[in-house]
Amino acid sequence: MEITYDSICKKLGFKPEEYKYSFSGHEDDSKESPFAVLSEDELDFLIEYLTSNKY
C-alpha cells in the first residue's frame, strides 16, 4: 500500500496540521499520542510532507 497524505489523514481521523494538543500543565502518560497508530514509514512521510509544505 502506498503511503499518501490522504491515507495518513484517514488513518488518524483528522488532518495533522489541524491537531490541537491539549496540555494540562503536567506530564500525563495515560494519554497515548494519536500519532502512535502510524508506522515509522508513515511518520517519516508525514514529517517530510509537513516540513516541505511549511506547516
Secondary structure as UniProt FT lines:
FT   HELIX           5..12
FT   HELIX           16..18
FT   TURN            29..30
FT   HELIX           34..37
FT   HELIX           40..52
FT   TURN            53..54
//
